[in-house]
Amino acid sequence: MLRFIARRLAIALGLLLVLSVVIYALLDIAMDPLEDLRTSPALNRDELIAIRVAQLNLDLPWYQRYWMWLTNFVRGDFGMAWRTGQSVNDMLGGAALTSIQLVFAATVIALILGVVVGLLSALRQYTTFDYAITFVSFVLYALPIFWVAVLLKQYLAIGVNDYLNNPTMNWVAVIAVSVIAALFWAGAIGVGIRRQALIFGCAFVITFGSLVYILLSGWLLNPQIGLVGMAIIGLAAAYAVTVIFSGINNKRALYSALTTAVAGVGIYIGLQWLFVYVPMNEVWLFGLLLVAIVVALVIGWAWGGPDRAVSMRGAVVVAVIMSVAVYVDRVLQGWPLYMNASAINRRPIATIGAETPGLGGDFWISQLDKWTHLLLPTIALVMISFAGYTRYQRGSMLEVMNQDYIRTARAKGLSERLVIVRHALRNALLPLASIVPVDFITMIGGAVITETIFNWAGMGRMFVTSLAGSEIDPVMVYIMITGALAMIANLVADFLYGILDPRIRVNA
């Protein structure tokens, strides 16, 4: 293993070195830092040109300038954006953090939705549900990101902001959304006309009732999950996780998940005091998540059962779901204060930027502000990525379901849940294991259009701005970082292959 990692890292460093030489030479040919001065009508133009030549060492051959850049880069000095006089190290920190914030949530949401919907589409092959998902996926995949972003700004941001200032009940929209949701669930989990009709009716009633409650009770103006909501989420998560991972007949796994849910509700009550009297930050949140996972592992181990690992795994998943719900609930508690802030002016859905200037407030208000700024670009990226992940997962799942070992598993009498979750799904994830890491790195380095439209100062926008301004140092750092991340992504994909498929090992 160590030999394999060392070999891959050595190859990666060699490739990065060759890449840096080639790119620097090409940029030296393509860029002209003196272009604006050559056409300048200033009387001291020649003097200005001489000053810039000395500043950028343009009187030296490109390979000498490359060597100067490389020695500084190795020491951690990434150079200077000479037009603004800003250090590239300072630019990079903010740009990288902005891009990661933008891409991480979109990638996780798109991956979860894509895998689930693609799996359901494959299991319902050639049904109306499958055709509908295929149609929607192709439409989303073909949509230009700039067009989607503009529509989101107009109808989701401006429209929702106007609605929040004068909320009214639109019965046609409520019924339409309820029918669409009911059709989705009926097609996704319904088998047979009677069961589909039953699921359609239940899903319609639940969706319709939830929307009516949200719109008529004033929940939009003071949103929160609350104790009852936490209990419902915990019980639903415990039941769903048990059904998926172990089967409802595994009582110990079910009791483990239910105990974790009950413990989560109790901890939720205690955390309300902690959130008030203890200043929160990201470190505190991560620590609380680790505590929740440890508690879940202890609960799963205590319940045990024929397969203790299954109980522990289910308890951890429920604990993570409950932790996310607690975090969401606490952030939403700041909604009235956020809405009435002078910097927000009761228009919370942001259309540009990564944060609201001069907002103020505590940690939770800043988290809510990040949410409102992430909403539109995240939805735009999710819509495009979701379509691709859905098609990959559907095709991979269909291929796996026709393999001989799946037929053998069914012939041995295994339940359909075991066949799908334990045998088919794990192998069907292999194509995504090589696609997702590379997509994530590509989006960090290349979400240029999204960052430009929503005015996010991320990596992609830094690259385009620096390239247009003939600033070679920021461009070279961008190339080196994205190239290194791409190689790391391929290494991660290799390890994911080994985890998902035991037949694949490093020695092979």
Secondary structure, 3 states (H helix, E strand, C coil): CHHHHHHHHHHHHHHHHHHHHHHHHHHHHHCCCCHHHHCCCCCCHHHHHHHHHHHHCCCCCHHHHHHHHHHHHHCCCCCEECCCCEEHHHHHHHHHHHHHHHHHHHHHHHHHHHHHHHHHHHHCCCCHHHHHHHHHHHHHHHCCHHHHHHHHHHHHHHHHHHHHHCCCCCHHHHHHHHHHHHHHHHHHHCCCHHHHHHHHHHHHHHHHHHHHHHHHCCCCCCCCCHHHHHHHHHHHHHHHHHHHHCCCCCHHHHHHHHHHHHHHHHHHHHHHHHHHHCCCCHHHHHHHHHHHHHHHHHHHHHHCCCCHHHHHHHHHHHHHHHHHHHHHHHHHCCHHHHHCCCCCCCCCCCCCCCCCCCCCCCHHHHHHHHHHHHHHHHHHHHHHHHHHHHHHHHHHHHHHHCCHHHHHHHHCCCCHHHHHHHHHHHHHCHHHHHHHHHHHHHHHHHCHHHHHHCCCCCHHHHHHHHHHCCCHHHHHHHHHHHHHHHHHHHHHHHHHHHHHCCCCCCCC
